[in-house]
């Protein structure tokens, strides 16, 4: 999972076979959504991302993007 921010990107990995890792990443995912981040599932071969609202332990790549403000 890549978390985009003004200070750069943070990468978090997990093993789908390790429950503690899944729980930690799932909690971070939910926390970021509550902060207003948007989540996208992207395939490793590129293409258009799909907006998601629940954590998928088998996702190839998840990108968390802060909600953009402005007008």
Rosetta constraint file for C-alpha pairs under 8 A:
AtomPair CA 1 CA 11 HARMONIC 5.61 0.50
AtomPair CA 1 CA 12 HARMONIC 5.07 0.50
AtomPair CA 1 CA 13 HARMONIC 6.25 0.50
AtomPair CA 1 CA 61 HARMONIC 5.90 0.50
AtomPair CA 1 CA 62 HARMONIC 4.63 0.50
AtomPair CA 1 CA 63 HARMONIC 5.73 0.50
AtomPair CA 1 CA 64 HARMONIC 7.32 0.50
AtomPair CA 2 CA 9 HARMONIC 6.34 0.50
AtomPair CA 2 CA 10 HARMONIC 5.64 0.50
AtomPair CA 2 CA 11 HARMONIC 4.55 0.50
AtomPair CA 2 CA 12 HARMONIC 6.45 0.50
AtomPair CA 2 CA 61 HARMONIC 7.77 0.50
AtomPair CA 2 CA 62 HARMONIC 6.27 0.50
AtomPair CA 2 CA 63 HARMONIC 4.81 0.50
AtomPair CA 2 CA 64 HARMONIC 6.05 0.50
AtomPair CA 3 CA 9 HARMONIC 5.38 0.50
AtomPair CA 3 CA 10 HARMONIC 5.06 0.50
AtomPair CA 3 CA 11 HARMONIC 6.35 0.50
AtomPair CA 3 CA 63 HARMONIC 6.03 0.50
AtomPair CA 3 CA 64 HARMONIC 4.68 0.50
AtomPair CA 3 CA 65 HARMONIC 6.45 0.50
AtomPair CA 4 CA 8 HARMONIC 6.19 0.50
AtomPair CA 4 CA 9 HARMONIC 4.54 0.50
AtomPair CA 4 CA 10 HARMONIC 6.66 0.50
AtomPair CA 4 CA 63 HARMONIC 7.43 0.50
AtomPair CA 4 CA 64 HARMONIC 6.04 0.50
AtomPair CA 4 CA 65 HARMONIC 5.35 0.50
AtomPair CA 4 CA 66 HARMONIC 6.85 0.50
AtomPair CA 5 CA 9 HARMONIC 5.88 0.50
AtomPair CA 5 CA 65 HARMONIC 7.40 0.50
AtomPair CA 5 CA 66 HARMONIC 6.82 0.50
AtomPair CA 12 CA 25 HARMONIC 7.52 0.50
AtomPair CA 14 CA 18 HARMONIC 7.62 0.50
AtomPair CA 14 CA 21 HARMONIC 5.54 0.50
AtomPair CA 14 CA 22 HARMONIC 6.31 0.50
AtomPair CA 14 CA 25 HARMONIC 7.26 0.50
AtomPair CA 15 CA 21 HARMONIC 6.62 0.50
AtomPair CA 15 CA 22 HARMONIC 7.15 0.50
AtomPair CA 16 CA 21 HARMONIC 7.86 0.50
AtomPair CA 16 CA 22 HARMONIC 6.52 0.50
AtomPair CA 16 CA 57 HARMONIC 5.90 0.50
AtomPair CA 16 CA 58 HARMONIC 6.84 0.50
AtomPair CA 18 CA 22 HARMONIC 6.44 0.50
AtomPair CA 19 CA 23 HARMONIC 6.14 0.50
AtomPair CA 20 CA 24 HARMONIC 6.25 0.50
AtomPair CA 21 CA 25 HARMONIC 6.25 0.50
AtomPair CA 22 CA 26 HARMONIC 5.89 0.50
AtomPair CA 22 CA 57 HARMONIC 6.93 0.50
AtomPair CA 23 CA 27 HARMONIC 6.08 0.50
AtomPair CA 24 CA 28 HARMONIC 6.33 0.50
AtomPair CA 25 CA 29 HARMONIC 6.04 0.50
AtomPair CA 26 CA 30 HARMONIC 6.23 0.50
AtomPair CA 26 CA 55 HARMONIC 6.03 0.50
AtomPair CA 27 CA 31 HARMONIC 6.10 0.50
AtomPair CA 28 CA 32 HARMONIC 6.16 0.50
AtomPair CA 29 CA 33 HARMONIC 6.38 0.50
AtomPair CA 29 CA 55 HARMONIC 6.74 0.50
AtomPair CA 30 CA 34 HARMONIC 6.29 0.50
AtomPair CA 30 CA 54 HARMONIC 7.89 0.50
AtomPair CA 30 CA 55 HARMONIC 7.84 0.50
AtomPair CA 31 CA 35 HARMONIC 6.35 0.50
AtomPair CA 32 CA 36 HARMONIC 6.52 0.50
AtomPair CA 32 CA 37 HARMONIC 5.42 0.50
AtomPair CA 32 CA 64 HARMONIC 7.73 0.50
AtomPair CA 33 CA 37 HARMONIC 4.81 0.50
AtomPair CA 33 CA 38 HARMONIC 6.31 0.50
AtomPair CA 33 CA 39 HARMONIC 7.48 0.50
AtomPair CA 33 CA 53 HARMONIC 7.83 0.50
AtomPair CA 36 CA 66 HARMONIC 6.46 0.50
AtomPair CA 36 CA 67 HARMONIC 5.72 0.50
AtomPair CA 37 CA 64 HARMONIC 6.15 0.50
AtomPair CA 37 CA 65 HARMONIC 5.32 0.50
AtomPair CA 37 CA 66 HARMONIC 4.26 0.50
AtomPair CA 37 CA 67 HARMONIC 5.23 0.50
AtomPair CA 38 CA 51 HARMONIC 7.34 0.50
AtomPair CA 38 CA 52 HARMONIC 7.90 0.50
AtomPair CA 38 CA 64 HARMONIC 5.65 0.50
AtomPair CA 38 CA 65 HARMONIC 5.17 0.50
AtomPair CA 38 CA 66 HARMONIC 6.21 0.50
AtomPair CA 38 CA 67 HARMONIC 6.29 0.50
AtomPair CA 39 CA 51 HARMONIC 5.72 0.50
AtomPair CA 39 CA 52 HARMONIC 5.50 0.50
AtomPair CA 39 CA 53 HARMONIC 6.63 0.50
AtomPair CA 39 CA 62 HARMONIC 6.71 0.50
AtomPair CA 39 CA 63 HARMONIC 5.75 0.50
AtomPair CA 39 CA 64 HARMONIC 4.59 0.50
AtomPair CA 39 CA 65 HARMONIC 6.38 0.50
AtomPair CA 40 CA 49 HARMONIC 5.60 0.50
AtomPair CA 40 CA 50 HARMONIC 5.22 0.50
AtomPair CA 40 CA 51 HARMONIC 4.33 0.50
AtomPair CA 40 CA 52 HARMONIC 5.53 0.50
AtomPair CA 40 CA 62 HARMONIC 5.56 0.50
AtomPair CA 40 CA 63 HARMONIC 5.22 0.50
AtomPair CA 40 CA 64 HARMONIC 6.52 0.50
AtomPair CA 41 CA 49 HARMONIC 5.47 0.50
AtomPair CA 41 CA 50 HARMONIC 5.22 0.50
AtomPair CA 41 CA 51 HARMONIC 6.36 0.50
AtomPair CA 41 CA 52 HARMONIC 6.52 0.50
AtomPair CA 41 CA 59 HARMONIC 6.60 0.50
AtomPair CA 41 CA 60 HARMONIC 7.48 0.50
AtomPair CA 41 CA 61 HARMONIC 5.84 0.50
AtomPair CA 41 CA 62 HARMONIC 4.67 0.50
AtomPair CA 41 CA 63 HARMONIC 6.57 0.50
AtomPair CA 42 CA 46 HARMONIC 6.71 0.50
AtomPair CA 42 CA 47 HARMONIC 7.21 0.50
AtomPair CA 42 CA 48 HARMONIC 6.91 0.50
AtomPair CA 42 CA 49 HARMONIC 4.59 0.50
AtomPair CA 42 CA 50 HARMONIC 6.62 0.50
AtomPair CA 42 CA 59 HARMONIC 7.86 0.50
AtomPair CA 42 CA 60 HARMONIC 6.81 0.50
AtomPair CA 42 CA 61 HARMONIC 5.30 0.50
AtomPair CA 42 CA 62 HARMONIC 6.15 0.50
AtomPair CA 42 CA 63 HARMONIC 7.40 0.50
AtomPair CA 43 CA 47 HARMONIC 6.93 0.50
AtomPair CA 43 CA 49 HARMONIC 7.45 0.50
AtomPair CA 43 CA 59 HARMONIC 7.93 0.50
AtomPair CA 43 CA 60 HARMONIC 5.72 0.50
AtomPair CA 43 CA 61 HARMONIC 6.23 0.50
AtomPair CA 44 CA 60 HARMONIC 6.21 0.50
AtomPair CA 44 CA 61 HARMONIC 6.67 0.50
